[in-house]
Amino acid sequence: MAEQGGAIVTVVAFDVEDDRIKRIWAVRNPDKLRTWTARSSAAAQ
């Protein structure tokens, strides 16, 4: 996760197989990240 100004701006996931990264997924769409920002804010309290 990358955070900027208190909001999550990027979430990255890795698919690892045999100790090697096979795929990388990154989400930067603010509409899709709203739930991450809400979770991050709730966890900080």
HELIX and SHEET records of a PDB file:
HELIX    1   1 PRO A   30  ALA A   44  1                                  15    
SHEET    1   A 3 ALA A   2  GLN A   4  0                                        
SHEET    2   A 3 ALA A   7  GLU A  17 -1                                        
SHEET    3   A 3 ARG A  20  VAL A  27 -1                                        
END                                                                             
